Each structure stands twice: as structure tokens, then as C-alpha cells.
Amino acid sequence: MERDIYDEDHEAFRDLVRDFVKRYVTNEARARWDADGEVDRATMRAAAEAGILGLSVPEEHGGGGMLRDYRFRTVVNEEIVAAGAGSLAGAFGIQDDLAVPYLVHMGTPEQQAKWLPRMATAEVIGALAMTEPGAGSDLRGIRTTAKKVDGGYLVNGAKTFISSGATADLVVTFVKTGEGNRPDAFSILLLEDGMPGFEHHRKLEKLGFHGHDTAEMSFTDVFVPDENLLGGVEGHGFIQLMTNLPLERLSIGVAAVAAAQAAFDWTLAYTTERQAFGERIADFQNTRFRLADVAATVDALWAYVDRAVVAYGNGKLSAEEAAKVKFWTTEREWEVLDTCLQLFGGYGYITEYPIARAFADARVHRIYGGSNEIMRDIVSRKLVGRR
Ligand SMILES: Cc1cc2nc3c(=O)[nH]c(=O)nc-3n(C[C@H](O)[C@H](O)[C@H](O)COP(=O)(O)OP(=O)(O)OC[C@H]3O[C@@H](n4cnc5c(N)ncnc54)[C@H](O)[C@@H]3O)c2cc1C
């Protein structure tokens, strides 16, 4: 089904992204990112230079000024994922959808002026650190503390599973500044790589997204100056997190749909090429029916997620709607990827094939950004009027 959310500007932008993909998303580059467990900085800087990264940074700070128009980011996701580079798409997403928006929406003018121009060029890579070894879904259970001292805070604790966590220069960090677990007991501090006592630890070995770093980090008496308190207000950490959650969840939804589309395209091409029993795999009725199912699912996914992209642009994507989008698209993505992989036979299991890598990458979409159980909890509480 033809989609209708893009105009000429988005299609012209797509050409830019395709040009970047042709130059930088080579088999050699993908293999290097996977082997290193991270995307190299030169590629990130080239993407920023090409104008396809740093999209969410306002123009006055040197970026694309497209934080509200998520259609541009959707184009980036489509093209990079179609090129079999989920890890690169993930690295872009952390910068543009997770780290930068905190500064744009909630940073003080000084924080914005200090960080955003360098985030626009990828000289500074950002990350968002909420999860801890003992607290993921239940964020009020975090134990990283920030104790007020003269001129700043002393931070102690540890975070885990942090995307871009090994390479980040600036970590938007969720900490406890008060007693108990009331919402106003939490704040967000901007931790900088190189602050004494701030250590990035090992990159975690993952099932998928091998080319994008996910790391642990620890803080031992890290002195963080007052000027690094996000927005200059203590006790607003929870509200600040809530502000960006719809975008974070929309971003996972779009990545999931882009992966489902790519899987369908690869599978159609493969099954109309490969032969068995003297016929194309696509000529078996089972294959045709599966392809028809997937084609309809992908159409429905785009119709839904495109609507969410537009709603986000109009400032109308609520936390509950974003949670619905996140769990529904990622569940369908998983079914699509599984169906498609099956149609590749043994080659579907070989990581040389993009379908195998996309399948492994897809699994975490149902877990991170708020697990799909937590998403259903948010949606269903609203439905039944339970707090
Ligand atoms: C590759 C990867 C990248 C990540 N990137 C980041 C990042 O950049 N920044 C960051 O802060 N975090 C990140 N995370 C962490 C991620 O957001 C958490 O793993 C996720 O929120 C789940 O938390 P948990 O792992 O502690 O699981 P738990 O909270 O321990 O949950 C375990 C299981 O219990 C279920 N469960 C928990 N509570 C409920 C409930 N109330 N009702 C029903 N079921 C429930 C969960 O759904 C899950 O199935 C990342 C994780 C991974 C794997």
C-alpha cells in the first residue's frame, strides 16, 4: 500500500541517505563494526557531515532542526536497516532520539550551547543511563546516589546495559538526589567522560546488534558540578524522563517496522530466485500465502506507525499511545522476522545473511525502551482507570 506521509523534501533527503549508505555502509564496514563491537567515530562524523545525523539538534546549534518532524529520522531508519546495518541505525537512534532531546527540551541555555553544537557534528556522542544491575523496569529502585556537596554532587553507583555506553562522551544519567522513592527524589545529571571516578566498563556480548556498544559503567565519588544538573533543577528527574519517553518508544516502533519491511523485501527477492523441486520457492502455495500475510502485516505496520509519527509531530502522541505503538509493532516485527527467516531455509540462520542478523537484532526490541510487559501495563492501566 502506498504511504503518504512524505513530501519532496523527505524524498530528496532519502537520496542523501542512499548516497551515504553507498559510500559508508559496505560489507567491510559492517564486519568491522561487528568485530569492534562499536561504530567508529569517523563514520558517525561522516554521517553528521552528510546531514543525516544530528537531525534533532536545532539549527541554531548547527543541527538539522528536525526534532519534531520524525519523518526524516524514519527515512534514515528505513535506508540504513534495508542496507543490513541495524547496529548503525541503533547508534544513530541513541544520539538523535535519546541523548540530544534531553538537552533540547530540558537543558539550560548554557548546557545547550556547550553540548549541542558538538553533538551535531558527532564530536560528542551521548548516551542515556537509567538501568542498573538491580533495577530496570522498576526505575524507582535505582541505587545510584548524587549527594549534594559544595558546588555540585558526589555520584556513587553503577549502570548497566547502556547503549553507546563504551563510546559516549556525555551520559545523561538518572540518579537519586533525595530520600525514599517519591518522584521528586530523582534528578538527571550530565556525566562527562574523563571525570575522575567515572569508569566505562566492558562492552557486553549480545545476541544481536553486535556492531553497537552496550556497556556497564560505574561511578565512585564522581564530582559533578552544579552546572551539569539537567535544566538546573533538582528533583525533576522523573518528569524529565517522562517527557522524552514517547519519542524513545516511537523510535523503537519505527526501527521495528523498518526491519519488518526490509525482511519482507529480502525474502521476496530470495524466494523468487531460489529453486527447489524444479520450482521457485515462491511458487509453493505455502510460500505465497506467507508472503501475502507478511505483505499485509507490513502495510498495517506502516499505516499505524506513520500515524504515530504524524501525531508526534503535532504534539499529540501520548505516553499510552506511544507504549501501544512500541509493544504492538515490535511483537509484529518478531512474527514477520521469524516467518521470513524460515523461508530462507538454512541460509536464514547464517549471519552472513542480513535476515539472520536482523532476526537477532529484533529480539531486544521487545525488551528495551520499557519491556513489552511494562508497555501493556501502561496501556491497560489507562484503559481500566487504575493508577
Ligand atoms: C541491548 C540493550 C540495550 C539497552 N540500552 C539501554 C540504554 O541505553 N539505557 C538504559 O537505561 N537501559 C538500557 N537497556 C535496559 C533495558 O531498558 C532494560 O533491560 C529493560 O527495561 C528491562 O529491565 P530489566 O532488564 O531490569 O528487567 P526486569 O525489570 O528485571 O524484568 C524482568 C522480566 O519481568 C518483567 N516485569 C518486570 N516488571 C513487571 C511488571 N510490573 N509486570 C509484568 N512484568 C514485569 C519484564 O517485562 C521482564 O520480562 C538496554 C537493554 C539491552 C538488552
The ligand as a Tripos MOL2 file, in Angstrom:
@<TRIPOS>MOLECULE
LIG
   53    58     1     0     0
SMALL
NO_CHARGES

@<TRIPOS>ATOM
      1 C1         20.7980   -4.2600   24.2240 C.3       1 LIG1
      2 C2         20.2110   -3.4380   25.3260 C.ar      1 LIG1
      3 C3         20.3410   -2.0530   25.2720 C.ar      1 LIG1
      4 C4         19.8220   -1.2690   26.3150 C.ar      1 LIG1
      5 N1         20.0260    0.0900   26.3000 N.ar      1 LIG1
      6 C5         19.7130    0.8200   27.3970 C.ar      1 LIG1
      7 C6         20.0920    2.2070   27.4930 C.ar      1 LIG1
      8 O1         20.6590    2.7850   26.5650 O.2       1 LIG1
      9 N2         19.8210    2.8810   28.6530 N.ar      1 LIG1
     10 C7         19.2000    2.2750   29.7020 C.ar      1 LIG1
     11 O2         18.9780    2.9330   30.7130 O.2       1 LIG1
     12 N3         18.8020    0.9720   29.6290 N.ar      1 LIG1
     13 C8         19.0610    0.2380   28.5210 C.ar      1 LIG1
     14 N4         18.7000   -1.0970   28.4510 N.ar      1 LIG1
     15 C9         17.9980   -1.7010   29.5850 C.3       1 LIG1
     16 C10        16.5600   -2.0550   29.2750 C.3       1 LIG1
     17 O3         15.7710   -0.8940   29.1260 O.3       1 LIG1
     18 C11        16.0710   -2.9920   30.4040 C.3       1 LIG1
     19 O4         16.7570   -4.2200   30.2320 O.3       1 LIG1
     20 C12        14.5700   -3.1970   30.3920 C.3       1 LIG1
     21 O5         13.9040   -2.0160   30.7490 O.3       1 LIG1
     22 C13        14.1300   -4.3240   31.3560 C.3       1 LIG1
     23 O6         14.7200   -4.1580   32.6220 O.3       1 LIG1
     24 P1         15.4830   -5.3800   33.3260 P.3       1 LIG1
     25 O7         16.4590   -5.9120   32.3370 O.co2     1 LIG1
     26 O8         15.9960   -4.9360   34.6320 O.co2     1 LIG1
     27 O9         14.3780   -6.4980   33.5220 O.3       1 LIG1
     28 P2         13.4120   -6.6520   34.8050 P.3       1 LIG1
     29 O10        12.8410   -5.3340   35.1600 O.co2     1 LIG1
     30 O11        14.1460   -7.4030   35.8490 O.co2     1 LIG1
     31 O12        12.2690   -7.5610   34.1840 O.3       1 LIG1
     32 C14        12.3880   -8.9880   34.0320 C.3       1 LIG1
     33 C15        11.0780   -9.5000   33.4220 C.3       1 LIG1
     34 O13         9.9980   -9.1800   34.3010 O.3       1 LIG1
     35 C16         9.0120   -8.4410   33.6120 C.3       1 LIG1
     36 N5          8.3900   -7.4660   34.5090 N.ar      1 LIG1
     37 C17         9.0240   -6.5420   35.2860 C.ar      1 LIG1
     38 N6          8.1270   -5.7870   35.9430 N.ar      1 LIG1
     39 C18         6.8940   -6.2290   35.5660 C.ar      1 LIG1
     40 C19         5.5580   -5.8610   35.8670 C.ar      1 LIG1
     41 N7          5.2850   -4.8420   36.7010 N.pl3     1 LIG1
     42 N8          4.5360   -6.5540   35.3020 N.ar      1 LIG1
     43 C20         4.7870   -7.5640   34.4530 C.ar      1 LIG1
     44 N9          6.0340   -7.9680   34.1060 N.ar      1 LIG1
     45 C21         7.0670   -7.3180   34.6490 C.ar      1 LIG1
     46 C22         9.7630   -7.7360   32.4790 C.3       1 LIG1
     47 O14         8.9040   -7.3850   31.4260 O.3       1 LIG1
     48 C23        10.7520   -8.8320   32.0770 C.3       1 LIG1
     49 O15        10.1180   -9.7500   31.2220 O.3       1 LIG1
     50 C24        19.1450   -1.8880   27.3970 C.ar      1 LIG1
     51 C25        18.9950   -3.2820   27.4190 C.ar      1 LIG1
     52 C26        19.5280   -4.0520   26.4150 C.ar      1 LIG1
     53 C27        19.3830   -5.5530   26.4900 C.3       1 LIG1
@<TRIPOS>BOND
     1     1     2 1
     2     2     3 ar
     3     2    52 ar
     4     3     4 ar
     5     4     5 ar
     6     4    50 ar
     7     5     6 ar
     8     6     7 ar
     9     6    13 1
    10     7     8 2
    11     7     9 ar
    12     9    10 ar
    13    10    11 2
    14    10    12 ar
    15    12    13 ar
    16    13    14 ar
    17    14    15 1
    18    14    50 ar
    19    15    16 1
    20    16    17 1
    21    16    18 1
    22    18    19 1
    23    18    20 1
    24    20    21 1
    25    20    22 1
    26    22    23 1
    27    23    24 1
    28    24    25 2
    29    24    26 1
    30    24    27 1
    31    27    28 1
    32    28    29 2
    33    28    30 1
    34    28    31 1
    35    31    32 1
    36    32    33 1
    37    33    34 1
    38    33    48 1
    39    34    35 1
    40    35    36 1
    41    35    46 1
    42    36    37 ar
    43    36    45 ar
    44    37    38 ar
    45    38    39 ar
    46    39    40 ar
    47    39    45 ar
    48    40    41 1
    49    40    42 ar
    50    42    43 ar
    51    43    44 ar
    52    44    45 ar
    53    46    47 1
    54    46    48 1
    55    48    49 1
    56    50    51 ar
    57    51    52 ar
    58    52    53 1
@<TRIPOS>SUBSTRUCTURE
     1 LIG1         1 GROUP 0 **** ****
